[in-house]
Amino acid sequence: MKPRSRPALRGGRVTAALAAVLLATSAPAAAADADAPGAHAPAVPLRVATYNIHAGAGEDQVFDLDRTAEAIRGLRADVVGLQEVDVHWGARSDFVDEARALAEKLDMRVFFAPIYDMDPATQGGERRQFGVAVLSRYPLLYAENHEITRLSTQTPDPVPAPAPGFAEVVVNVRGSHVHVYTTHLDYRADPSVRAAQVADMLDVLAADRGPKVLVGDFNAEAAAPELAPLWRHLRDAAPGSGGTYPAIDPVKRIDLVTVSPDITVAGARTVASAASDHRPVVTDLKLHRRGR
């Protein structure tokens, strides 16, 4: 059984049963179910971005979560997949719950999916967590923290093993439901762990119906052999958008937005910003399938 995680509303944590009610009734006016599902309903626009926030530190290595929030706000995205998110992790991010803080600063809903969940730094303190997150202006109907193969950075002599941190949410976009997944793949030169992670992610996606968007820091460029299986099921939404890493004078495009064939890509761009060591990527999408 894959562990289920609790959705959070605007940075707060609620039970899964209550979340379904609260999230459905707290949607902004623009997200109301104004259009009934139907085969001839107009396409629904959705702006999706991906951003590795470097735990809130910029290219200058200075922690400044307000700067991070401003960079995200500037994307004007409806849904943002985040990587390298600290939650009470350590001194480098002032032990801040970054997922909750960003959601509150941006007035968005959030789901945080930890990769690592460690004991508190001090007795009686908060658990130290690090992982990925999804911010959304629209209601989250469902959220889960899936396991994929990982090679831990927190244990000596690690071996590849299942570990959490592959986030999935179902977003209600004006009555159209889309699965959004956020990932952070292995950074090492050896591609074998990334290859296993791609296979694991595709297994998760295969269990879900309807339109799908997979975003994240893949730590590999789109043409890398270990990513090839993705392109049998998804397509690169921003192939000509430019490099994403490092943020200053990027030489690699490793931060990707990918979509299922039933989603139209209306536009895509990489955004120059030094608020992280990566640049964000923002895409304008159109959803055609109504309902689930």
Secondary structure, DSSP 8 states (H G I E B T S, - for coil): -------EETTEE--HHHHHHHHHHS--GGGS--S---TT---EEEEEEEEE-GGGB-TT--B-HHHHHHHHHHHT-SEEEEEEEEES--GGGTT-BHHHHHHHHHT-EEEEEEEEEE--SSTT---EEEEEEEEESS-EEEEEEEEEEE--SSSSS---EEEEEEEEEEEEETTEEEEEEEEE---SS-THHHHHHHHHHHHHHHT--S-EEEEEE-SS-TT-GGGGGGGGT-EES-TTS---BSSSS--B--EEEEE-TTEEEEEEEE----SSSS--EEEEEEE---B-
